[in-house]
Structures are given as structure tokens and as C-alpha cells.
Amino acid sequence: MPRWVAGLIWAVLLVSVLIGLSGLVSSATFPRAIASHPIRTKATVSAVYMGGFTPDPSYDYSYQVQGVEYTGSGDSNLGVVPVTDLRPGDQVTVEYAAAAPSESCSCDAVRDAPASTLSAAILAAALSLPLLLRVAWRVRTRGFGLPQSFVRVRGFGEWVAFVVGLAIAVLFAIVFVAYCVSNTIQH
């Protein structure tokens, strides 16, 4: 197989893993309390900026619920004004959770709620499986230059056990990273 084909296969496998991880992080960080009982309110834009992981414009806002002021940030707008036209002091519509007013978003939470975190983790694991199989095959056939003390996997049963163990380990690592990211973002 030509080297560019092998490189293309590795790139496609890595991109599929990144897509799966992206979906998992998105699902894990979505404020689900808003989707269960959203309340729309007007918020005041305090800052507009370009940044984050994407070059899309974002903004910070503040809103009040029963005399208590809360803050949030968003990159979409429930109104008719494009985010690029917002200025500090402008009013935007946001949604917050009835049970937890500090959780808010600038989205339509019911419509935009992603799949459950469990289904996103399963999808991420499924998208990671081809890469795991490719790595397992590479270790089995070439050893990856591992030291002599490494025992190569021999036979179909050992190979299946190796791949399943590797898949479970990666799934736990993905869930752990998503949990850490969601706790970091929400707190």
C-alpha cells in the first residue's frame, strides 16, 4: 500500500475520533436543566468578542431572576439581530433553567439539546474503534518497536481480548475526559 494511502487512512481514523470526542464534550457540557424547563428572558450584552475554539463571534450577557443578577455567554441569538451586530448594552433573549437560574444559554434548549451523554460516549467509542483496531493490528503484526519484554498477542482469542480491553480502557478515558471538561466548564 502506498504511504500516502496509509497516511490518509490514519488521518481519517484520527478525524473520526476527534468528531466522536467533540460530540461527547458537547453533550457532556450542555446544561440539560434548561432543556427540561426553559424560561426565556431578556439579557443585557456586556461584551462582544471573537474567540474560543472557533472564530465565531461570542458575547457575555447578564440577566436578572427575582432580583438576583446572573451572567452567561453565548454565540447564538434567539432574536433577529445577528451576533456580529450586537453591541454592549443591547438586549438579547436567553433561556435559563427554572430550577437553576444560574444555568443559561443563548440557544433554544429544547430544540438544540444533544443526545444523552451515554449515547454520545457510545458513539465516540464506536468512532474510535476503527483506530483501535488499526493500532491493535499494527502492534500485532509489527510490534511498534516495543521492547522484547512485551508479549505479542497471538491467536484470535488473545487478539479479541486485547482489542476489547483496549476499547474499554479508551472508553473509560473518553468518559473521564468529558467529565473533567464538563466540570471545568460548568464551574
Secondary structure, 3 states (H helix, E strand, C coil): CCHHHHHHHHHHHHHHHHHHHHHHHHHHHCCHHHHHCEEEEEEEEEEEEECCCCCCEEEEEEEEECCEEEEEEECCCCCCCCHHHCCCCCEEEEEEECCCCCCEECCCHHHHCCCCHHHHHHHHHHHHHHHHHHHHHHHHHHHHHCCCCCCCCCHHHHHHHHHHHHHHHHHHHHHHHHHHHHHHHHC
